[in-house]
Amino acid sequence: MTDQIVLKGISAHGHHGVLDFEKRDGQTFVVDVTMHVDLVPAGSSDDLADTVNYAEVAGDVVALIEGESLDLIEALAARIADKVLTRPLVEGVEVVVHKPQAPVGHPFTDVQVRVSRERQALVVIALGSNVGSSVETLHDATVELYGLIDITDVSPVVETDPVGGPDQPVYLNAVVTGTTHLAPSSLLAGLHEIELAHGRTREVRWGPRTLDLDLVQYGDPVFDTDVVMDSTTLTLPHPRAHERAFVLVPWLRIEPEAVLRVDGSVRRVADLVAGLDTSGVRPGPDVDLLEGPW
């Protein structure tokens, strides 16, 4: 269950309605916004960066009320919800638009429209393992991802030479794509929990590991909905994904038109792969990570 931030009674003058005098003269609209947010990080850090700036949200709501004239408050409510969901920490939102001066023609106290929306963001997650029964580990981790995302595709497994770090065994790698309602920070926390359950330790940078789960991209660069952030705990998109053949090659196998934001520019993954040395990436075991190798 997520925590909530509630803004009630945001009011502004707008020109929404189907009647001529509503569009000409306008009237007061009142909006309530309930945002579902994981507030555990903010509660621990006391840092504004770990929560939603509700003053900015209120400003967005007022701008939409005072902006383009719409016929229906249903449309206004939907636009407000969509705007709120662009904030990376918001996982779901309920918007109530009140129209207390609506031309109903009978005594009444309020007319309101209530809409609920849940985030559905595209995500790309890279998996890797080179310790223990790696095929079984990748299979189990892929199945466990269902608790965090709705899986769209799972790539074939590739075998890859280690990049950086000490001498270590070859890796098995794969990529999973899907959608999630979780905010990036919540999704990352879930990935870390899966890693920990499989014995992942972080003692040696780029060292051998039972399981590695990297959040490569969150959102869709094609529609400019991808999250770009650089905090102490999470950088999006993954800062080294564009140069990692062991991520891009399997990703390309399941999404030939995939794109990745690199230094502010949206690049085709196929073009990025063409510029890399892929000699260290080979076909891996012929298994389906959802079905399992058994």
C-alpha positions as CSV (number, residue, x, y, z in Angstrom):
1,M,0.0,0.0,0.0
2,T,1.4,3.4,-1.0
3,D,1.3,6.6,1.0
4,Q,-0.7,9.6,-0.1
5,I,-0.2,13.3,-0.6
6,V,-3.6,15.1,-0.7
7,L,-4.2,18.6,-2.1
8,K,-7.8,19.8,-1.6
9,G,-9.6,22.8,-2.8
10,I,-7.3,24.1,-5.5
11,S,-9.5,26.8,-7.1
12,A,-9.1,28.9,-10.2
13,H,-11.2,30.6,-12.9
14,G,-11.7,28.7,-16.1
15,H,-13.8,28.7,-19.2
16,H,-14.9,25.0,-19.4
17,G,-18.4,24.0,-20.5
18,V,-20.6,23.3,-23.5
19,L,-22.7,26.5,-23.3
20,D,-21.7,29.8,-24.9
21,F,-21.8,31.9,-21.7
22,E,-19.7,29.3,-19.9
23,K,-16.9,29.8,-22.5
24,R,-17.4,33.6,-22.6
25,D,-17.7,34.4,-18.9
26,G,-16.1,31.5,-17.2
27,Q,-16.6,30.3,-13.6
28,T,-14.7,28.9,-10.6
29,F,-13.5,25.3,-10.7
30,V,-12.2,23.5,-7.6
31,V,-9.9,20.5,-7.8
32,D,-8.8,17.9,-5.2
33,V,-5.7,15.8,-6.0
34,T,-4.7,12.6,-4.2
35,M,-1.3,11.3,-5.1
36,H,-0.1,7.8,-4.3
37,V,3.6,8.0,-3.4
38,D,6.1,5.9,-1.5
39,L,7.1,8.4,1.2
40,V,9.4,6.1,3.1
41,P,12.6,7.7,1.5
42,A,11.3,11.2,2.3
43,G,10.5,10.2,5.9
44,S,14.1,9.0,6.3
45,S,16.0,11.7,4.5
46,D,13.9,14.8,5.2
47,D,14.8,15.8,1.6
48,L,12.4,17.5,-0.8
49,A,14.0,15.5,-3.7
50,D,12.5,12.3,-2.2
51,T,8.9,13.5,-2.3
52,V,6.5,15.4,-4.6
53,N,6.6,19.2,-4.5
54,Y,2.9,19.8,-4.0
55,A,3.3,23.6,-4.6
56,E,4.4,22.7,-8.2
57,V,1.5,20.3,-8.6
58,A,-0.9,23.0,-7.5
59,G,0.6,25.3,-10.0
60,D,0.1,22.7,-12.8
61,V,-3.5,22.3,-11.8
62,V,-4.2,26.1,-11.9
63,A,-2.5,26.3,-15.3
64,L,-4.8,23.6,-16.7
65,I,-7.9,25.2,-15.2
66,E,-7.0,28.6,-16.6
67,G,-5.8,27.2,-19.9
68,E,-7.4,25.8,-23.0
69,S,-11.2,25.8,-22.9
70,L,-12.8,22.4,-22.8
71,D,-16.3,21.3,-23.1
72,L,-16.3,18.7,-20.3
73,I,-14.8,18.6,-16.9
74,E,-14.2,15.0,-17.5
75,A,-11.6,16.0,-20.0
76,L,-10.1,18.6,-17.5
77,A,-9.9,15.9,-14.8
78,A,-8.1,13.5,-17.2
79,R,-5.6,16.1,-18.3
80,I,-4.8,17.0,-14.7
81,A,-4.3,13.3,-13.9
82,D,-2.0,12.8,-16.9
83,K,0.0,15.9,-15.8
84,V,0.4,14.7,-12.2
85,L,1.6,11.3,-13.4
86,T,4.5,12.9,-15.3
87,R,6.1,13.3,-11.8
88,P,8.5,10.4,-11.4
89,L,7.5,9.6,-7.8
90,V,3.7,9.4,-8.3
91,E,2.4,5.9,-8.8
92,G,-1.2,6.7,-9.0
93,V,-3.6,9.7,-8.7
94,E,-7.2,10.5,-8.0
95,V,-8.5,13.8,-9.3
96,V,-11.9,15.3,-8.4
97,V,-13.0,18.4,-10.4
98,H,-15.8,20.4,-8.7
99,K,-18.0,22.7,-10.8
100,P,-20.1,24.4,-8.1
101,Q,-21.7,27.0,-10.5
102,A,-22.7,24.5,-13.2
103,P,-25.9,25.4,-15.0
104,V,-27.9,22.4,-13.7
105,G,-31.3,24.2,-13.7
106,H,-32.2,22.8,-10.2
107,P,-31.1,23.4,-6.7
108,F,-27.8,21.6,-5.9
109,T,-24.6,22.1,-3.9
110,D,-21.9,20.6,-6.2
111,V,-21.2,18.8,-9.4
112,Q,-18.0,16.8,-9.4
113,V,-16.2,14.3,-11.7
114,R,-13.8,11.9,-10.1
115,V,-11.1,10.0,-12.2
116,S,-8.4,7.6,-11.0
117,R,-5.3,6.8,-13.0
118,E,-2.4,4.5,-12.4
119,R,1.0,4.9,-13.9
120,Q,1.9,2.6,-16.8
121,A,5.5,3.2,-17.7
122,L,7.6,1.2,-20.2
123,V,10.7,-0.3,-18.5
124,V,13.8,-2.1,-19.7
125,I,15.6,-4.3,-17.2
126,A,18.9,-6.1,-17.8
127,L,19.7,-9.4,-16.0
128,G,23.1,-11.0,-15.5
129,S,24.6,-13.8,-13.5
130,N,28.0,-15.6,-13.4
131,V,28.0,-17.4,-10.0
132,G,26.1,-20.6,-9.2
133,S,23.4,-22.0,-11.4
134,S,23.0,-18.9,-13.5
135,V,20.3,-20.3,-15.9
136,E,18.1,-21.2,-12.9
137,T,18.8,-17.9,-11.2
138,L,17.8,-15.9,-14.3
139,H,14.7,-18.0,-14.7
140,D,13.7,-17.5,-11.1
141,A,14.4,-13.8,-11.2
142,T,12.4,-13.3,-14.4
143,V,9.4,-15.0,-12.8
144,E,9.8,-12.8,-9.7
145,L,9.8,-9.7,-11.8
146,Y,6.1,-10.3,-12.3
147,G,5.6,-8.9,-8.8
148,L,7.0,-5.6,-10.1
149,I,6.1,-5.3,-13.8
150,D,3.8,-6.7,-16.4
151,I,6.3,-8.5,-18.7
152,T,6.0,-7.8,-22.4
153,D,9.1,-9.7,-23.7
154,V,12.0,-11.7,-22.5
155,S,15.1,-11.9,-24.7
156,P,17.1,-15.0,-25.5
157,V,20.0,-15.7,-23.1
158,V,23.4,-14.6,-24.3
159,E,26.9,-15.6,-22.9
160,T,29.2,-12.6,-22.5
161,D,32.8,-12.0,-21.5
162,P,33.2,-10.0,-18.3
163,V,33.7,-6.3,-18.7
164,G,36.0,-4.6,-16.1
165,G,36.6,-5.9,-12.6
166,P,38.7,-8.9,-11.6
167,D,39.2,-12.2,-13.4
168,Q,35.8,-14.0,-13.2
169,P,33.7,-16.5,-15.1
170,V,31.7,-15.6,-18.2
171,Y,28.2,-14.1,-17.7
172,L,24.8,-15.1,-18.8
173,N,22.7,-12.1,-19.7
174,A,19.2,-11.3,-20.8
175,V,16.8,-8.3,-21.1
176,V,13.2,-8.1,-20.0
177,T,10.8,-5.3,-21.2
178,G,7.4,-4.5,-19.7
179,T,5.3,-1.9,-18.0
180,T,4.9,-0.9,-14.4
181,H,2.8,1.3,-12.1
182,L,5.7,1.7,-9.7
183,A,7.7,4.8,-9.5
184,P,11.4,4.4,-10.5
185,S,12.7,4.4,-6.9
186,S,10.1,1.8,-5.8
187,L,10.9,-0.4,-8.8
188,L,14.6,-0.1,-8.0
189,A,14.0,-1.1,-4.4
190,G,12.1,-4.2,-5.6
191,L,14.9,-5.1,-7.9
192,H,17.4,-4.9,-5.0
193,E,15.1,-7.2,-2.9
194,I,15.2,-9.8,-5.7
195,E,18.9,-9.5,-5.9
196,L,19.3,-9.9,-2.2
197,A,17.1,-13.0,-2.1
198,H,19.5,-14.6,-4.6
199,G,22.6,-13.8,-2.5
200,R,23.8,-10.7,-4.3
201,T,26.6,-8.9,-2.5
202,R,28.2,-5.6,-3.5
203,E,31.7,-6.0,-2.0
204,V,33.7,-5.8,-5.3
205,R,32.8,-3.3,-8.0
206,W,32.1,-5.1,-11.3
207,G,32.9,-8.3,-9.5
208,P,31.3,-11.7,-9.9
209,R,27.6,-11.9,-8.8
210,T,24.8,-14.4,-8.4
211,L,22.4,-11.9,-9.9
212,D,22.5,-8.4,-11.3
213,L,19.3,-6.5,-12.1
214,D,19.8,-3.1,-13.8
215,L,17.0,-0.6,-14.5
216,V,18.1,0.5,-18.0
217,Q,15.3,2.8,-19.0
218,Y,12.1,4.0,-17.5
219,G,9.5,5.5,-19.9
220,D,9.4,6.0,-23.6
221,P,11.9,8.4,-25.3
222,V,9.9,8.3,-28.5
223,F,7.1,10.2,-26.8
224,D,9.4,12.1,-24.4
225,T,8.0,10.3,-21.4
226,D,11.2,8.7,-20.3
227,V,12.5,9.7,-16.8
228,V,15.9,11.4,-16.8
229,M,17.3,11.7,-13.3
230,D,20.6,11.6,-11.5
231,S,20.3,11.0,-7.7
232,T,22.6,9.4,-5.2
233,T,20.6,6.2,-5.5
234,L,19.5,6.1,-9.2
235,T,20.5,7.4,-12.5
236,L,18.2,7.2,-15.5
237,P,18.7,6.1,-18.2
238,H,21.4,3.8,-17.0
239,P,24.6,5.8,-17.5
240,R,26.6,2.9,-19.2
241,A,23.8,1.1,-21.0
242,H,24.7,2.7,-24.3
243,E,28.2,1.1,-24.3
244,R,27.2,-2.3,-23.0
245,A,26.8,-4.9,-25.8
246,F,25.7,-7.4,-23.3
247,V,22.6,-5.2,-22.7
248,L,22.0,-3.8,-26.1
249,V,22.4,-7.0,-28.1
250,P,19.7,-9.1,-26.3
251,W,17.4,-6.0,-26.1
252,L,17.6,-5.6,-29.8
253,R,16.6,-9.2,-30.3
254,I,13.2,-8.5,-28.8
255,E,12.7,-4.9,-29.8
256,P,14.3,-4.1,-33.2
257,E,13.1,-0.5,-33.1
258,A,14.3,0.1,-29.5
259,V,15.6,3.5,-28.7
260,L,17.7,4.8,-25.8
261,R,18.4,8.4,-24.6
262,V,22.1,9.0,-24.7
263,D,23.5,12.4,-23.5
264,G,20.1,14.0,-24.2
265,S,19.7,12.6,-27.7
266,V,17.4,9.7,-28.6
267,R,19.4,7.0,-30.4
268,R,18.3,3.8,-32.1
269,V,19.7,0.8,-30.2
270,A,20.5,-0.8,-33.6
271,D,22.8,2.1,-34.4
272,L,24.5,1.9,-31.0
273,V,25.1,-1.8,-31.4
274,A,26.6,-1.1,-34.9
275,G,29.2,1.1,-33.2
276,L,30.2,-1.5,-30.5
277,D,32.6,-4.4,-30.4
278,T,30.1,-7.3,-30.0
279,S,32.7,-10.1,-30.2
280,G,32.3,-10.8,-26.5
281,V,28.6,-11.6,-26.8
282,R,27.6,-15.0,-28.0
283,P,24.4,-17.1,-28.0
284,G,23.8,-18.6,-24.6
285,P,21.8,-21.7,-23.5
286,D,18.7,-22.2,-25.6
287,V,16.2,-21.7,-22.8
288,D,13.0,-19.8,-22.3
289,L,13.5,-17.8,-19.0
290,L,9.8,-17.8,-18.4
291,E,9.2,-21.5,-19.1
292,G,12.5,-22.6,-17.6
293,P,15.1,-25.1,-19.0
294,W,13.5,-28.2,-17.5
